[in-house]
Amino acid sequence: MARTGDARATYAALTTWLCRLPPDARRRVRADPRLAPPIQQLERALFRGDDDWSVEQGRSLRDAVADVHRDLKRDPVRTHPPDLPPLNPPLPAFPADRSGR
């Protein structure tokens, strides 16, 4: 969507991606210096009408999102411990009986 220069479609795709992230990661992504300026430009173009949104800006945002997404995959963010215990916890060790079993 970003590569077409369609501001509404770009914003919809960006919002969908951001909503899938954990809250902490979402805050970090929105504050990332690679993404904050183009996101602000996009929001100004859509909601204030102050700025035009061009194909070039869309491509720039697309590239920045790809970089940030790659970084998120390298450094996963866990906001809380897993909800479930391990599926196969180790069995307790029992001393072998005299028969070797």
Salt bridges, closest charged atoms under 4 A:
ASP32 OD2 - ARG34 NH2 2.92
GLU43 OE2 - ARG30 NH2 3.00
ASP50 OD2 - ARG48 NH2 2.39
ASP51 OD2 - ARG44 NH2 3.47
ASP63 OD1 - ARG62 NE 3.21
ASP67 OD1 - ARG70 NH2 2.48
ASP71 OD2 - ARG34 NH1 2.85
ASP71 OD1 - ARG74 NH1 3.22
